[in-house]
Structures are given as structure tokens and as C-alpha cells.
């Protein structure tokens, strides 16, 4: 999937961190997200979904841990 196709997809959820980080696609193991969504410089990330020892799922984008229970659904 190309960068333009990912940016054109509808968002599933977002965090307010990293200038707005939008979740575009979420599978069991992979999350496709766009950081800087509210800025002019957008970065597309394809990251692995991990979980803490307590079972909280999260992704790491630009060294920042983003938990899915803190994500706002669209």
C-alpha cells in the first residue's frame, strides 16, 4: 500500500501526541498510523502491536509508547 493510499484512508482512532497520531488500519499484529496528522509534515508508520505484562496493548512511534486504551475512536 502506498503512502497516498494510506493518507486517503479513513481514520479508525487518534492520539493527541506527536502532532496528532491517527490510526488508519489495525490488525491483530500490525498498526498503520500517521503522525503529524494535524501538521503539514505527515509521517506514515507501520508498527507492531505489543502488550505490557498487564495485557495493555500499545505501539511505539518515534520512541513514544502509545496505549490503545488512551486512543480516541473515530
C-alpha positions in Angstrom: 0.0 0.0 0.0 1.4 3.4 -1.0 1.8 6.5 1.2 -1.0 8.3 -0.7 -3.4 5.3 -0.3 -2.7 5.3 3.5 -3.3 9.0 3.9 -6.6 8.8 1.9 -7.9 6.0 4.2 -10.5 6.9 6.9 -9.1 7.1 10.4 -10.1 4.5 13.0 -8.8 6.4 16.0 -6.3 9.0 17.1 -4.0 10.2 19.9 -3.2 13.9 20.5 0.5 13.1 20.9 3.1 13.6 18.1 1.1 16.4 16.5 -1.9 14.2 16.2 -1.3 10.5 15.5 -4.1 8.9 13.5 -4.7 5.1 13.3 -5.6 4.2 9.7 -5.6 0.4 9.9 -5.4 -2.0 12.8 -4.9 -5.8 12.6 -4.0 -8.3 15.3 -0.3 -7.7 14.9 0.2 -4.6 12.8 -1.0 -1.0 13.2 -0.7 1.6 10.4 -0.7 5.1 11.7 0.1 8.7 10.6 2.0 11.0 13.0 1.8 14.8 12.4 -1.7 14.4 11.1 -2.6 18.0 12.2 0.6 19.5 10.8 1.9 20.0 7.3 4.6 17.3 7.7 3.0 13.8 7.9 4.8 10.6 8.5 3.4 7.1 7.9 4.3 4.3 10.3 3.7 0.6 10.1 4.4 -0.7 13.6 3.9 -3.9 15.6 1.2 -4.1 18.3 2.8 -5.1 21.6 1.4 -5.5 25.1 2.5 -4.9 28.6 2.8 -7.5 31.3 -0.7 -6.4 32.5 -2.1 -7.0 29.0 -2.5 -3.4 27.8 -1.8 -3.2 24.0 0.3 -0.4 22.7 2.5 0.7 19.8 5.8 2.6 19.8 6.0 5.5 17.4 9.1 7.8 17.4 10.2 6.3 20.7 6.9 7.1 22.4 4.6 4.4 23.8 1.0 4.9 22.7 -1.5 2.7 24.6 -4.7 1.8 22.8 -6.9 2.4 25.9 -5.8 6.1 25.6 -6.8 6.2 21.9 -10.0 8.0 20.9 -12.1 6.1 18.4 -13.4 7.9 15.4 
